[in-house]
Amino acid sequence: MSGLSKVESYLMELDLSYQEASANTFFIDDDTRGLPGIAITIDEPVVFIRAKVMVLPKIVNKELLETLLKLNATDIMHGAYGIDGNDIVLVDTLEYDNMDKNEFEAALDSIGMALSKHYAVLGKYRDK
């Protein structure tokens, strides 16, 4: 089974609303499941799950960076916050060969939970 069909089969089994963005990338936009704008890219042997959280503020202060690191250490089961260009992102990686549906679902659930739970915490750092 290729990476594409394995991930797509999990998306279908989980009844998620998604689109195929390219040959190896899926885009989940399922607000009802708390998964808005999640990109899943297959680059064997790794599956990357990524969500844009917000645009990096024009002035990045120490408090924001400390908050992201504290959330990484204490409040995220799968994945971590990071900075990619001008965006704060939430990312997770799974090993394709060993990935099963439960692990895939847990990673998505963790990202969805973090996005909803941390919205207010990180929202105060957005540029007005």
N, C-alpha and C positions, 0 to 999 in steps of 0.2 A: 504494500500500500504506500503510495507516495505521500509526502508531507501534506500536500494540498488536500487530498481526499480524507486523510485522518483528521485534520483540523476542521475541515468543512463538515465531516460527519458528526463531530462533537457539537459544532454550532447548531446543526439541524436537530440533534438529539436533545439539546438544551432549549430548543425552540426560541432561539435568539433571532432578532431582526438584524440582518447583516447584508452587506454587498461585497462582491468580489472587486477589489480596487485594481488588482493586477494579478498576474499568474501566481504569485506567492504572498499576496497581501489581502486580508479581509478587513472590512471596516464595520464595526458594530455601532449602531446608533439606536439603542433600545432604552428609551427613557423609562419605560414601565418596569424594567429590570434594574434601573440605576446605572446603566452603562452607556452614557452618551459619548460618542466620539472615541471609541477604542479601536486602535489599529493593531492587528495581529499579523506579523510578518514571519514567514517560514524561511529560514536560512540554515538548512540542516548542517550541523546537528542541533541547532538551537531554534526555539520558537520565541520571538520577542512580542511582548504585549506592552502597548504604550498608550498613555492617555495624556493629552495636553491639559494641564490644570489651569494655567493662566499665563498671560504675558508677564515677563519679568518686569518689575517696576523700573522706571528710569533711574531711580536712586535705590540701589540695593543696600539695605542696612544690615548691621550685625544681628539684629533681633529676628529678621526674616530667616537668615541662614541658620541661626540657632534653633528656631522653631522647626524648620525642615529637618534638621539633624535629630532633634528630640523626637519628632514624629517617626522618623525612620527607626530609632532605637526602641521606642516604647509602644507604638500604636499601629504598626503595619505588620500583618502576618506574612504576606508575600510581597516582594518587590520593594521599591524605594523611590523617594523623591530625588530628582536631579535637575540640572539645568542643561538645556540643549539650545544653543544659540540664544535667542531672546525669549525662550519659553521655560516655565517650570513644568516638568513632566513627572509622571508616575510610571515607572517601568517595572517589568518583571520578565524573567527569562526562564524557560523550561527546557530541559533536555528532551529533544524530540523522541529518541529511541525508547526512553523509559516513561514518557508522558502517557498517563491514562486519563480517561474522562474526568475522574474525581479530582485529580491534581489540576487539570485544566480549569474545571469549574471553580475550584477553590481559589485559584489565582484571579479569575475574573471577579468572583465574589469579594475578595479582599480589596481589589482595586475599586469596585463599586462602593463598598462600604467606606473606604478611605475618602473617596470623592465626596460622598454625602456628609460624612462625619466631620471632615476637615474644611468644608466649604466656608463656614463662618470664621474659623480660625485663620485661614489664609486670605480670606476676602478683605480683611482689614488692611492688607498690604497692597491691594490693587491701586493703581493710579486712578485718581478721580477724574 
